[in-house]
Amino acid sequence: MIRSVETGAWKRDPFAGIQGEKVALIDADSMLYFSAGNANEQTFDQVRMRLDELLLGILRSTGCSRYVGFLTDSGNLFRSTLAKSRPYKGNRKGRDTPLLLPSLKAYAMREWGFYICPSLEADDCVAYHATESRTVCSPDKDVLRQIPGKHFNYQRNEFVETSAGSAHRFLWEQTITGDSVDGVPGVPGLGPVKAAEALDKVSPKDYPLAALQCYLQAFDQAEAISRFHETYELVRLLSRQRDYEIHGLEPPVLNIFDASGKFRASQTQSNGSIIPSGSVDPAPSGDSGEL
């Protein structure tokens, strides 16, 4: 059962006044970390209630009563096989993981229907399913700046709008600089400022050539081409069917859930109903399931 309902934290219907068919596409990895916090000093009830409240806040801010929660397949990432210069996300090894994070992840999957798509990151999943009628929700710069559209940064509680032109440019800036957060090396000595200078000299259609030229100035030809291609594939989100075909991957399924129905079921159960907990009801047919 949703703990915020059971404890009375949600005394009224939190979805009152929310209408329409909008869907929140949630990059849910960060939700778990934000909710767990310094979980070593908290009870599991406190941690999972924080997750409930964070999800509710996202839905109310975006005006969505329906949602999809994607999680990264951290143990089987396809990008790990692409990284040759340096292990993908190898810089994260040895970091402390909140003690209650695995239990919170299980709770999110059981109670809210968050799920993993094999070999994919949550970033790829939201990128593939992003449309005008779906609000992408994430605090991740790659998601916010590489996917065109109006998105919701739930860490800062603010909307971010990214044009197609700026999304295209950001991809090639990242191809030059790499991504230090994920341990992806780019061109040595070239940060965001110098990458921007390199792209400013050419038109958008020539960004790929400008990025490659940066690598050719730093490495011999064979290594430059190899590193250029590697970095591009590591930083690029898989947003098209063709992207998945190239890597031999199955596109992410889309399972849309109705949060208002889940809330009301839990509220009824807390009042003595025999509705079983541990399940999430899909949204009505017509906009749910695999696409």
C-alpha positions, -999 to 999 in steps of 0.1 A, spaced: 0 0 0 11 36 -6 25 47 28 14 83 24 -22 70 21 -19 46 50 -5 72 74 -30 98 64 -5 121 47 -28 124 18 -62 132 34 -78 144 2 -77 133 -34 -44 148 -46 -55 145 -82 -86 166 -79 -87 191 -107 -61 173 -128 -77 164 -162 -66 155 -197 -45 128 -213 -10 140 -206 16 115 -195 47 121 -174 77 102 -187 99 99 -156 136 93 -156 132 76 -121 168 68 -112 174 101 -94 141 99 -76 154 69 -57 186 86 -47 168 118 -37 143 99 -17 169 77 0 192 106 10 212 97 40 190 66 45 214 52 71 199 75 96 162 71 86 136 44 87 124 27 55 89 42 61 103 77 60 123 70 28 94 54 9 70 81 20 94 107 6 94 88 -27 55 88 -27 55 125 -21 81 133 -48 61 114 -74 29 131 -64 47 165 -66 59 157 -101 24 147 -113 8 178 -98 34 202 -112 31 187 -146 -7 183 -145 -4 146 -153 -24 119 -136 -7 92 -157 29 83 -157 57 59 -168 87 54 -144 118 41 -162 148 27 -143 183 20 -157 195 -16 -162 227 -8 -143 240 -43 -144 238 -49 -181 243 -15 -200 250 -18 -237 272 12 -235 296 -7 -213 305 -28 -244 311 3 -265 336 20 -241 372 12 -251 392 42 -239 379 41 -204 352 20 -186 318 35 -189 308 51 -155 340 35 -141 345 67 -121 315 58 -100 329 26 -86 336 27 -49 310 53 -42 288 47 -12 252 36 -20 224 45 4 217 14 25 180 14 18 183 20 -19 177 -16 -31 146 -19 -9 133 14 -21 138 3 -57 118 -28 -50 91 -8 -34 90 16 -64 87 -13 -89 60 -31 -68 38 -2 -57 43 23 -85 51 1 -115 86 15 -122 104 -8 -145 137 -16 -163 142 -21 -201 170 -46 -208 204 -31 -215 190 5 -215 194 36 -194 163 55 -182 176 84 -203 172 64 -235 137 53 -226 124 88 -221 141 100 -252 125 73 -274 90 79 -261 91 117 -258 62 135 -277 44 168 -273 16 151 -253 42 136 -228 62 155 -203 98 143 -198 107 146 -161 143 144 -151 171 164 -134 197 150 -158 214 175 -181 216 149 -209 179 145 -209 170 181 -204 193 195 -230 195 167 -256 157 160 -260 137 188 -278 106 200 -260 94 213 -227 106 192 -197 103 192 -160 134 192 -137 120 177 -105 152 184 -86 148 222 -91 110 221 -95 111 240 -127 104 236 -164 131 236 -191 124 242 -228 149 229 -253 147 237 -290 156 212 -317 185 235 -327 200 237 -292 195 199 -287 215 193 -318 242 216 -308 244 201 -272 250 166 -286 280 178 -306 294 199 -277 293 167 -256 309 147 -284 338 172 -281 340 175 -243 329 140 -233 309 136 -201 329 136 -168 298 125 -149 297 92 -168 335 89 -171 334 95 -209 366 111 -222 364 137 -249 392 157 -266 419 164 -240 419 201 -229 386 210 -245 359 220 -222 325 236 -228 340 270 -237 364 257 -263 338 233 -277 314 262 -282 341 282 -299 347 253 -323 310 250 -332 305 288 -335 328 288 -365 305 266 -386 269 261 -395 248 235 -376 250 210 -405 288 210 -402 289 204 -364 299 167 -369 328 178 -391 339 204 -366 338 179 -338 358 154 -358 384 181 -366 389 187 -328 399 150 -325 421 151 -355 441 179 -339 446 159 -308 453 124 -320 467 106 -351 440 99 -377 431 63 -368 429 70 -331 410 103 -337 383 86 -357 380 58 -332 377 81 -302 353 104 -320 330 76 -329 332 61 -294 324 93 -276 295 101 -299 279 67 -293 284 70 -255 269 104 -251 241 102 -277 206 92 -264 188 65 -284 157 84 -296 149 67 -329 140 32 -341 171 32 -362 193 37 -332 181 5 -316 185 -15 -348 222 -3 -352 230 -17 -317 208 -48 -319 186 -36 -291 149 -38 -284 132 -4 -281 118 3 -247 82 -8 -240 58 19 -228 37 9 -198 15 38 -188 -1 38 -153 -30 58 -139 -18 73 -106 -52 86 -96 -66 51 -99 -37 37 -78 -42 64 -52 -80 58 -49 -74 20 -46 -49 25 -18 -72 50 -1 -101 25 -3 -79 -3 11 -68 19 40 -105 22 49 -110 -15 51 -113 -28 16 -98 -61 6 -81 -47 -25 -47 -64 -26 -16 -42 -23 16 -47 -44 1 -41 -78 -3 -12 -102 -32 -10 -125 -24 0 -161 -41 30 -176 -72 24 -197 -67 6 -230 -58 28 -260 -27 45 -245 -9 18 -225 12 -12 -230 39 -18 -256 41 4 -286 
